[in-house]
């Protein structure tokens, strides 16, 4: 039976206001991250003026996490070692990036304003605020930004700011322009405690997959750059610095791959518990069956299979380097298809209220 609850219009208006404020601050942070990336050559010049470049050649080959034959897959050598100014553990070092630091501070402020907007929307409607595409996109953007800020407290992932904030801003724009939805009631099937578990775990796993997607994209470019650098060292005996200064502030490809693998493994667990297991339970509660061939259910399973193949191939079949990165990227593309093309244009049981799951 449909439960009618009072909607707090005033609180809903505050929610919309703070949603716009957070989007504006995210945009400012994105601009600063962009400028920081464009001025990376100045940052590097300042750092190299402060540090001695006379390091003894080091030729160690780090081991990829969860992968066989890693030593044969990772370029290394004096040229590659000296060209990177960020260590492989992504810990905070000597690289001072004031613009990036201000962007990080703005991101923290935006996350706080964004969290208030999402929470107040839920309180205003007296329900979990993830019941339509507008709420799903804004909540997803919040979790992505919050996970990124949390990662910043442990690792120096400022190099991801440009890409993560770009995706966050895109999600906020899409929610505002394409799916504007006033605060209101939802249909009976959505008035279930499973929505809090099911959709929240889906959003959390997507946030982690978003971080790995950005890492994988950077990994492909970094790998190409490192191979060219290694080749120049072998042929000329000299260290050739590339013009892409920003990538000297990005960890090496094997480090990006290591962290991407770890994060994907955690995201896969959340995806298994959330969309797969709790989704089946909720489907049985709502429609009397655990599994059907609804388009969203099929694509949720497809995503699960792609990431399962990625983890298995990399851990046991030696799929390292660019092959692993591409497989992970394909998984994220499937997620985008699932929550855009399938959710909007393919009719099914999950489309009646704009619910993404």
C-alpha positions in Angstrom: 0.0 0.0 0.0 1.3 3.4 -0.9 2.3 5.5 2.1 1.7 9.2 1.8 4.1 11.4 3.7 4.4 15.1 4.0 7.0 16.8 1.8 9.0 19.6 3.5 9.0 22.1 0.7 11.3 24.6 2.5 13.9 22.0 3.2 13.6 20.7 -0.4 14.4 24.3 -1.6 17.5 24.4 0.6 18.5 21.1 -0.9 18.3 22.4 -4.4 20.2 25.6 -3.4 23.1 23.6 -1.8 23.1 21.3 -4.8 23.8 24.3 -7.1 26.4 25.7 -4.7 28.2 22.4 -4.5 28.2 22.1 -8.3 29.6 25.6 -8.6 32.4 24.8 -6.2 33.2 21.5 -7.9 33.5 23.4 -11.2 36.0 25.9 -9.6 38.0 22.9 -8.2 38.0 21.3 -11.7 39.3 24.5 -13.2 42.1 24.8 -10.7 43.1 21.1 -11.3 43.1 21.9 -15.0 45.3 24.9 -14.5 47.6 22.9 -12.2 48.0 20.3 -14.9 48.7 22.9 -17.5 51.4 24.5 -15.3 53.0 21.2 -14.4 56.2 22.1 -16.3 56.7 25.0 -13.9 56.1 22.8 -10.9 58.7 20.3 -12.2 61.2 23.0 -12.9 60.9 24.4 -9.4 61.2 20.9 -7.9 64.3 20.0 -10.0 65.9 23.3 -8.9 65.5 22.2 -5.3 66.5 18.6 -5.6 69.7 17.1 -6.9 69.4 15.1 -10.1 72.6 13.2 -9.5 71.1 9.9 -8.4 72.8 6.6 -8.9 71.1 4.4 -11.5 68.6 2.1 -9.9 67.3 -1.0 -11.8 64.8 -2.8 -9.7 61.6 -4.3 -11.1 58.7 -3.9 -8.7 56.2 -6.7 -8.5 52.6 -6.2 -9.7 50.0 -7.1 -7.2 48.0 -10.2 -8.0 49.7 -10.8 -11.3 52.2 -13.4 -12.7 55.2 -12.6 -14.8 55.1 -9.0 -13.7 58.9 -8.5 -14.2 58.5 -9.1 -17.9 55.6 -6.6 -18.2 57.0 -3.5 -16.5 59.5 -1.2 -18.2 62.2 -0.1 -15.8 65.7 1.3 -15.8 67.5 4.5 -15.1 65.7 6.5 -17.6 62.2 5.5 -16.5 63.2 5.7 -12.8 64.5 9.3 -13.0 61.7 10.6 -15.2 59.0 10.2 -12.5 58.7 12.6 -9.6 56.0 10.8 -7.7 56.8 7.5 -5.9 55.0 4.3 -6.6 53.2 4.2 -3.2 51.6 7.6 -4.0 52.7 9.0 -0.7 53.0 12.7 -0.2 56.6 13.8 -1.1 58.4 17.0 -2.0 56.2 18.1 -4.9 54.5 21.3 -3.9 51.4 22.1 -5.9 49.6 25.1 -4.4 46.8 25.2 -7.1 46.1 21.6 -6.6 46.0 22.0 -2.9 43.5 24.8 -3.2 41.4 22.6 -5.5 41.5 19.8 -2.9 40.3 22.2 -0.2 37.5 23.4 -2.5 36.5 19.8 -3.2 36.2 19.1 0.5 33.9 22.2 0.9 31.9 21.0 -2.1 31.5 17.5 -0.6 30.2 19.0 2.6 27.6 21.2 0.8 26.7 18.3 -1.5 26.2 15.9 1.4 23.8 18.4 3.1 21.9 18.8 -0.2 21.5 15.0 -0.6 20.6 14.4 3.1 18.2 17.3 3.3 16.4 16.0 0.1 15.9 12.6 1.8 14.7 14.2 5.0 12.3 16.5 3.0 10.8 13.5 1.3 11.0 11.2 4.3 12.7 8.5 2.2 16.1 7.3 0.9 17.2 9.9 -1.7 18.1 7.6 -4.5 14.7 6.8 -6.2 15.0 8.5 -9.6 17.7 9.4 -12.1 18.2 12.9 -10.7 18.8 11.6 -7.2 20.9 8.7 -8.4 23.2 10.9 -10.4 23.6 13.5 -7.6 24.2 10.8 -5.0 26.6 9.0 -7.2 28.6 12.3 -7.8 28.7 12.8 -4.0 30.0 9.3 -3.3 32.6 9.6 -6.1 33.9 12.9 -4.7 33.8 11.7 -1.1 35.7 8.5 -2.0 38.3 10.7 -3.8 38.6 13.0 -0.7 39.0 9.9 1.5 41.7 8.6 -0.8 43.5 11.9 -0.6 43.9 11.5 3.2 46.0 8.4 2.6 47.6 8.8 -0.8 48.7 11.6 -3.1 46.2 11.2 -5.8 46.0 14.8 -6.7 46.9 13.7 -10.3 43.4 12.2 -10.5 41.6 15.4 -9.5 41.2 16.7 -13.1 39.5 13.4 -14.2 37.5 12.7 -11.1 36.1 16.2 -10.8 35.4 16.2 -14.5 33.2 13.2 -14.1 31.5 14.7 -11.0 30.7 18.0 -12.7 29.4 16.1 -15.7 27.1 14.0 -13.5 25.8 17.2 -11.8 25.1 18.9 -15.1 23.4 15.8 -16.5 21.2 15.5 -13.4 20.2 19.2 -13.5 19.6 19.5 -17.2 18.4 16.1 -18.3 16.7 14.8 -15.2 15.3 17.6 -13.1 12.9 16.0 -10.6 11.1 17.8 -7.8 11.1 16.2 -4.4 8.1 13.9 -4.3 6.8 10.5 -3.3 7.8 7.2 -4.9 5.9 4.1 -5.9 5.2 1.2 -3.4 8.0 -1.0 -4.7 10.5 1.7 -3.9 9.3 2.0 -0.3 11.5 -0.8 0.9 14.5 -0.9 3.2 16.3 -2.8 0.5 16.7 0.5 -1.5 19.2 1.8 1.1 21.4 -1.3 0.9 21.0 -2.2 -2.8 21.4 1.2 -4.4 23.9 2.5 -1.9 26.3 -0.4 -2.5 25.8 0.0 -6.3 26.7 3.7 -6.0 29.7 2.9 -3.8 31.1 0.3 -6.2 30.6 2.7 -9.1 32.6 5.3 -7.2 35.5 2.9 -6.9 35.2 1.9 -10.5 35.3 5.5 -11.5 38.6 6.0 -9.7 40.0 2.9 -11.4 38.7 4.1 -14.8 40.7 7.3 -14.4 43.7 5.3 -13.3 43.4 3.0 -16.3 43.2 5.8 -18.8 46.3 7.4 -17.3 48.0 4.0 -17.2 47.6 3.6 -21.0 49.2 7.0 -21.7 51.8 6.6 -19.1 52.7 3.1 -20.4 53.1 4.5 -24.0 55.3 7.3 -22.6 57.5 5.0 -20.6 58.0 2.6 -23.5 59.2 5.6 -25.6 61.5 6.7 -22.8 62.9 3.2 -22.3 63.5 2.9 -26.1 65.4 6.2 -26.2 67.6 5.1 -23.3 68.4 1.9 -25.1 69.2 3.5 -28.4 70.9 6.8 -27.4 72.0 6.0 -23.8 70.4 9.3 -22.7 67.4 10.1 -20.7 64.9 11.8 -23.0 62.3 13.9 -21.1 59.0 14.0 -22.9 57.0 17.1 -23.4 54.1 15.8 -21.4 55.3 17.3 -18.1 52.1 16.4 -16.3 52.8 12.7 -16.5 56.0 13.2 -14.6 53.7 14.0 -11.6 51.8 10.8 -12.2 53.0 7.5 -10.8 54.4 4.9 -13.2 52.1 2.6 -15.2 52.8 -0.4 -13.0 51.9 1.5 -9.9 48.6 2.7 -11.4 47.9 -0.9 -12.4 48.6 -2.2 -8.9 46.3 0.3 -7.2 43.6 -0.1 -9.9 43.6 -3.9 -9.3 43.2 -3.5 -5.5 40.4 -1.0 -5.8 38.6 -3.0 -8.5 38.7 -6.0 -6.2 36.9 -4.1 -3.5 34.5 -2.6 -5.9 33.7 -6.0 -7.3 32.8 -7.2 -3.8 30.4 -4.3 -3.4 28.9 -4.9 -6.8 28.4 -8.6 -6.0 26.7 -7.9 -2.7 24.7 -4.8 -3.9 23.3 -5.1 -7.4 23.6 -8.9 -7.6 22.6 -10.4 -4.3 20.5 -7.8 -2.6 19.0 -7.0 -6.0 17.8 -10.6 -6.3 16.3 -10.5 -2.8 14.5 -7.2 -3.5 13.3 -8.5 -6.8 11.8 -11.5 -5.1 10.1 -9.3 -2.5 8.7 -7.0 -5.2 7.9 -9.3 -8.1 8.0 -12.8 -6.6 11.1 -14.0 -8.5 14.9 -13.7 -7.9 15.9 -13.3 -11.5 14.2 -12.3 -14.8 15.5 -11.2 -18.1 14.8 -7.5 -17.4 17.3 -5.4 -19.4 18.8 -3.8 -16.2 19.3 -7.2 -14.6 21.0 -8.6 -17.7 23.4 -5.6 -17.9 24.1 -5.8 -14.2 25.2 -9.4 -14.7 27.2 -8.4 -17.8 29.1 -5.9 -15.7 29.7 -8.5 -13.0 31.1 -10.9 -15.6 33.4 -8.3 -17.1 35.0 -7.4 -13.8 35.2 -11.0 -12.8 37.0 -11.8 -16.0 39.4 -8.9 -15.3 40.2 -10.0 -11.8 40.6 -13.7 -12.9 42.6 -12.9 -16.0 45.0 -10.6 -14.2 45.5 -12.8 -11.2 45.9 -16.2 -12.9 46.4 -15.7 -16.6 49.1 -13.0 -16.6 46.9 -10.3 -18.2 48.9 -7.3 -17.1 49.7 -3.9 -18.5 47.5 -2.4 -21.2 45.4 -5.6 -21.7 44.3 -5.5 -18.1 43.6 -1.7 -18.3 41.5 -2.1 -21.4 39.4 -4.9 -19.8 38.8 -2.7 -16.8 37.8 0.2 -19.0 35.3 -2.0 -20.9 33.7 -2.8 -17.5 33.3 0.9 -16.8 31.9 1.5 -20.2 29.3 -1.2 -19.6 28.3 0.6 -16.4 27.8 3.9 -18.3 25.7 2.0 -20.9 23.7 0.4 -18.1 22.8 3.7 -16.4 22.2 5.7 -19.5 21.2 3.8 -22.6 19.5 0.8 -20.9 18.0 2.9 -18.1 16.5 5.5 -20.4 15.6 3.8 -23.7 15.0 0.1 -22.8 11.7 -0.5 -21.1 11.6 -2.8 -18.1 10.5 -3.3 -14.6 13.3 -0.9 -13.4 12.3 2.0 -15.5 8.9 2.8 -14.1 10.2 5.3 -11.6 13.5 6.2 -13.0 15.2 3.9 -10.6 18.7 3.0 -11.9 18.6 -0.4 -10.4 
